[in-house]
Amino acid sequence: MAAIKELTHIVQYEVEDYAKGTTFGGETYPISDTEKQAYTVIIVPDVPRKYKSGVVIAARVIKDKVIIDEDITDRPLWEELVRAGIPREQIILAYAGEKLPDQSAS
């Protein structure tokens, strides 16, 4: 259980890091659901709005895997997670078509 807690802590920290600093044309907000182990950053454009609000990063933890559902950054989340110590084999890029783990055997 401790390994999963550490994994979720790393994912939450790294995802929320994308909401820090300045963003051209909008404001970013981290949204974390620790119960469901889902972590997201959204962007809300400045007024007047040329663009819609949207998801910048979306990741979640299932068992011992990190599922990245969305990543539209120029600094890929998976690379940051690997730098933070999560093996690439534990990271699934769902947005790039990588196969999700079988969730039926909980």
N, C-alpha and C positions, 0 to 999 in steps of 0.2 A: 504493500500500500504506500509506503514511503516513496518508492520510485515513481509511482503515478502522481503523487502530490508534487514531487520535484518537477516532473514533466509538465504538469499543468501550470505550475508557478513560472517556469521558463517560458512557456507559450504565452501566458497572459502578459508577462513583462515585455517580451519581444513585440507582441502585437500592439500593446498600448504605447510602445516607443514610437510607433508610426504616427501617433496623434500629437507628438511633441513638436515644438518649434513652429515656424511660420509656414504657411501654405499660400501660394499665389492664387488669388481668386476665390478663396473660401476659408472655412474654419473646419478643422477635423475634430472628431469626438470619439473617444474610445467607449465601447459598450461591452461589458463583460458579464456573462452569466456563469458564475462559478458552480452553481448547482448542476447545470447542463454541460459544463466545461466547454463553453462556446465564447469566442473572443473576436470582436469586430472593431473596425475603425470605419466611420462614415465621414463623408465630406458634405458640408452644406455650403453652397456657393454664396458669395457676397451679393448684396442687393445693389443695383438691379441684376437679376439672375440671367446669365447667358446659358447656364447648364442646369440640369436637374441635380438634386442631391443623389448620392450614390454610395455604394460600398467600395471601400478602398482595399481592405483586407478582411477576410473571414476565415477563421480557423477554429477547429474543435478537436478535442481529445476523445478518442474511443479506445478503451482498453489501454494498450501501450503504444498506440499510433496517433500521429498528428495528421489530421485531415485539413488540407488547405483548400477551401472551396472557392476562394476568390483572392486574386492578388494582381492589382493593376499598377503596381509601383515600378520604379526603375531600380529598386533595391530589393530583390526577391526575398520574401520571408524565409523560404527554405534555407537560403544561404545563411541568414542570421541565426536560425535555429541550429544549424550545423556548427557554426562558430561558438554557439552557447553550449555545445556538448551533446546535442541530440543526433544520433546516427542517421544518415540519409535514409537508411533502410526502414526507419520508423516514420518517415514523412511521406505522405501520399498527396500528390498534386492533383486533386479532383478536377480543378479547373483546366488541367492539361490532359485529362482523359485517363489518368492512372486509376487502376481498379481499387475500389473501396474494400475494406476487410469484410468478411462474412459476419454480419451482426446477429445472426440467428442463434449462435451458440454463446449465450451470455454467461 
